[in-house]
Amino acid sequence: MEKFTTLTGIAAPMPLVNIDTDMIIPKQFLKTIHRSGLGKNLFDEMRYLADGSENPDFVLNQPAWREAQIIVAGDNFGCGSSREHAPWALLDFGIRSVISTSFADIFYNNCFQNGILPIVLPEDAVKVLMEDAKNGANARLSIDLEAQTVTASDGQEFRFDIDPHRKHNLLNGLDDVGQTLQKGAAIEAYEAKIAQSQPWV
């Protein structure tokens, strides 16, 4: 998993509330078990018209936000089903962080397992960042995970809370498998001990 330390990038404003996982990646794209290739179908039903062409009104199709790495969203982002394909699609598109006043629990947890930083901030802070994001490529947000801050293009700084264990894992690029592999020597020692004391196992 890629480490997350600092990020300065374009933020896409998505002021909708209750953006659910089916909106993020519709169910027909869940057949794959591969994490790559889902970015082209991110927000598929909002991003494309019935004939398959791009919807020019959708934010990520507009030149100012095509290279967005951050989303500033309305309340309750990631609600709905528990599909891990949702963070996979965001990451494959290039999104490394989502900022909102609240997240659905399962989506929030899945983000940390995939190198995405979900940031919870008060409504007034999100409003400031949403307005800043509307300036597109002319305004970039900066996120510092170590300092736990988000800085708007005008220098306004907002501090966010994060569980220390999750922070450590993101800073070091560790998902659950990565954490387990850190204990590789201890696991091998235990297996060798069991092989001697209980060879029938």
C-alpha positions as CSV (number, residue, x, y, z in Angstrom):
1,M,0.0,0.0,0.0
2,E,1.3,3.5,-0.9
3,K,2.2,5.7,2.1
4,F,0.3,8.8,2.8
5,T,2.3,11.6,4.3
6,T,1.5,15.0,2.7
7,L,-0.6,15.9,-0.3
8,T,-1.1,19.1,-2.1
9,G,-3.6,18.9,-5.0
10,I,-6.7,20.0,-6.7
11,A,-9.9,19.3,-4.7
12,A,-13.2,18.6,-6.5
13,P,-16.3,20.1,-4.8
14,M,-19.2,17.6,-4.5
15,P,-21.7,19.2,-2.1
16,L,-24.2,16.3,-2.4
17,V,-25.2,14.6,0.8
18,N,-25.5,10.8,1.2
19,I,-23.2,9.9,-1.7
20,D,-23.5,6.1,-1.5
21,T,-21.2,3.4,-2.7
22,D,-23.5,2.5,-5.6
23,M,-23.0,6.1,-6.8
24,I,-19.3,5.8,-6.3
25,I,-19.0,2.5,-8.3
26,P,-22.3,1.0,-9.5
27,K,-23.0,-2.7,-8.9
28,Q,-22.5,-3.9,-12.5
29,F,-18.7,-3.1,-12.0
30,L,-18.3,-5.3,-9.0
31,K,-17.5,-8.6,-10.8
32,T,-13.8,-8.0,-10.8
33,I,-11.4,-8.7,-7.9
34,H,-8.7,-6.5,-9.3
35,R,-8.1,-3.1,-7.8
36,S,-7.0,-1.5,-11.1
37,G,-9.2,-0.4,-13.9
38,L,-12.2,0.8,-11.9
39,G,-11.3,4.5,-12.1
40,K,-12.9,4.8,-15.5
41,N,-16.3,3.9,-13.9
42,L,-16.0,6.0,-10.8
43,F,-19.3,7.9,-10.4
44,D,-20.4,6.2,-13.6
45,E,-24.1,7.2,-13.6
46,M,-23.3,10.8,-12.9
47,R,-20.2,11.0,-15.1
48,Y,-21.7,9.6,-18.3
49,L,-24.8,10.2,-20.4
50,A,-27.1,7.5,-21.7
51,D,-25.2,7.3,-25.0
52,G,-21.9,6.7,-23.1
53,S,-20.5,10.2,-23.7
54,E,-19.2,12.3,-20.8
55,N,-21.7,14.5,-18.9
56,P,-20.2,18.0,-19.2
57,D,-22.0,19.1,-16.1
58,F,-20.2,16.6,-13.8
59,V,-17.4,18.1,-11.9
60,L,-14.7,15.4,-12.6
61,N,-15.4,15.8,-16.4
62,Q,-14.6,19.5,-16.3
63,P,-11.0,20.6,-17.1
64,A,-10.5,22.3,-13.8
65,W,-11.0,19.1,-11.8
66,R,-10.0,16.3,-14.1
67,E,-6.7,15.9,-12.1
68,A,-8.4,16.1,-8.7
69,Q,-6.7,14.1,-5.9
70,I,-9.1,15.3,-3.2
71,I,-12.9,15.4,-2.9
72,V,-14.7,17.8,-0.6
73,A,-18.1,16.2,-0.1
74,G,-21.4,16.6,1.7
75,D,-22.5,14.7,4.8
76,N,-22.5,10.9,5.1
77,F,-20.1,10.1,2.3
78,G,-19.8,6.4,1.4
79,C,-23.1,5.2,2.9
80,G,-24.9,2.1,1.4
81,S,-23.4,-1.3,0.8
82,S,-20.0,-2.3,2.1
83,R,-18.3,-2.8,-1.3
84,E,-14.5,-2.3,-1.1
85,H,-14.6,-1.5,-4.8
86,A,-15.6,2.0,-3.8
87,P,-12.2,3.0,-2.4
88,W,-10.6,1.0,-5.1
89,A,-12.3,3.1,-7.8
90,L,-11.5,6.3,-6.0
91,L,-7.8,5.4,-5.7
92,D,-7.6,4.1,-9.3
93,F,-8.9,7.5,-10.5
94,G,-6.3,9.3,-8.4
95,I,-8.3,10.3,-5.3
96,R,-6.1,10.1,-2.2
97,S,-8.3,11.9,0.3
98,V,-12.0,12.7,0.9
99,I,-13.1,15.5,3.2
100,S,-16.6,15.5,4.7
101,T,-18.5,16.2,7.9
102,S,-19.2,12.4,8.3
103,F,-18.6,9.0,6.7
104,A,-20.3,5.7,6.7
105,D,-18.3,3.4,9.1
106,I,-17.5,0.6,6.7
107,F,-16.5,2.9,3.9
108,Y,-14.4,4.9,6.4
109,N,-12.6,1.7,7.5
110,N,-12.1,0.5,3.9
111,C,-10.4,3.8,3.0
112,F,-7.6,3.2,5.5
113,Q,-7.0,-0.3,4.1
114,N,-6.4,1.1,0.7
115,G,-4.3,4.2,1.3
116,I,-7.0,6.8,1.2
117,L,-7.3,9.4,4.0
118,P,-10.9,10.2,5.0
119,I,-10.9,13.5,6.9
120,V,-13.8,14.5,9.2
121,L,-14.1,18.2,9.8
122,P,-16.8,20.5,11.3
123,E,-19.5,21.9,8.9
124,D,-18.1,25.4,8.9
125,A,-14.6,24.1,7.9
126,V,-16.0,21.9,5.1
127,K,-17.9,24.9,3.8
128,V,-14.7,27.0,3.6
129,L,-12.9,24.1,1.8
130,M,-15.9,23.5,-0.5
131,E,-15.8,27.2,-1.6
132,D,-12.0,27.0,-2.1
133,A,-12.4,23.8,-4.2
134,K,-14.8,25.6,-6.5
135,N,-11.8,27.5,-7.8
136,G,-10.4,24.3,-9.4
137,A,-6.8,24.2,-10.5
138,N,-6.4,27.8,-9.3
139,A,-6.7,26.7,-5.7
140,R,-5.0,23.7,-4.2
141,L,-5.6,22.2,-0.8
142,S,-2.6,20.9,1.3
143,I,-3.0,17.9,3.7
144,D,-0.3,17.0,6.2
145,L,-1.1,13.7,8.0
146,E,1.7,14.0,10.5
147,A,0.5,17.5,11.6
148,Q,-3.1,16.5,11.1
149,T,-3.9,19.6,9.2
150,V,-5.7,20.7,6.0
151,T,-4.7,24.1,4.6
152,A,-6.8,26.0,2.2
153,S,-5.2,28.0,-0.7
154,D,-5.6,31.2,1.3
155,G,-3.6,29.8,4.2
156,Q,-6.5,29.0,6.5
157,E,-5.6,25.8,8.5
158,F,-8.0,23.2,9.9
159,R,-6.9,20.5,12.3
160,F,-8.5,17.0,12.1
161,D,-8.5,14.1,14.5
162,I,-7.4,10.6,13.5
163,D,-6.9,7.4,15.4
164,P,-3.1,7.1,16.2
165,H,-3.0,3.5,15.0
166,R,-4.6,4.3,11.7
167,K,-2.3,7.3,11.3
168,H,0.7,5.2,11.9
169,N,-0.4,2.6,9.3
170,L,-1.1,5.3,6.6
171,L,2.2,7.0,7.2
172,N,4.0,3.7,6.8
173,G,1.8,2.3,4.0
174,L,0.5,-0.6,6.1
175,D,-2.7,-2.5,5.5
176,D,-3.7,-5.5,7.6
177,V,-1.4,-7.8,5.6
178,G,1.4,-5.3,5.9
179,Q,1.0,-5.2,9.7
180,T,1.1,-9.0,9.9
181,L,4.2,-9.2,7.7
182,Q,6.0,-6.9,10.2
183,K,5.7,-9.8,12.7
184,G,7.2,-12.2,10.2
185,A,10.1,-13.2,12.4
186,A,7.9,-13.9,15.4
187,I,5.5,-15.9,13.3
188,E,8.3,-18.0,11.8
189,A,9.8,-18.6,15.3
190,Y,6.4,-19.7,16.6
191,E,5.8,-22.1,13.7
192,A,9.3,-23.6,14.2
193,K,8.5,-24.1,17.9
194,I,5.1,-25.7,17.2
195,A,6.7,-27.9,14.5
196,Q,9.1,-29.3,17.2
197,S,6.7,-29.5,20.1
198,Q,3.6,-30.6,18.2
199,P,4.8,-32.2,14.9
200,W,1.4,-33.7,14.3
201,V,-0.1,-30.3,13.9
